[in-house]
Amino acid sequence: MPPSQKINLKDKIDDGEIDLSMCDLQDVPVKDIANIKNVFSLDLSNNHLITLPFGFIEQSPYNITEKFLHLKVSNEA
């Protein structure tokens, strides 16, 4: 997804899950996600993600397990 095209996260929330699958994401919208409350799951599948921001998994309130995570955590800010 081009940087100029912004996702409305509120449109992607359904039944406690943020579904960002198939959004052509190259980066995780960390700041936008952090502002969403009452969500327990985050789906980032089928995007163009190679890495997650450093500390994203540890600081995330969402259900992220290594069993389903096939990305590397980057030390780059």
C-alpha positions, 0 to 999 in steps of 0.5 A: 500500500502506498504511504499516501493511502491511509487505512481507516482502522475503525473500518477494519475492526470486527468482533474484537479483531483488527483485520489488516489481512490483504491490505498490501501493508509494507509496514505495521501502523503501530501508532494507529494500532496502539490507539485502538481499545477493546481489541484482542486480536490482530490479523496481519496475514497476507501482506508485504511485511518482512519485519516487525518493529522492535518491541512490537510483540512484547508491548502488544496487547494482542494475541501474537504467538510465535506458532503463527508468526513467521517474521523477524523482529528488526532492531531498526527504529 
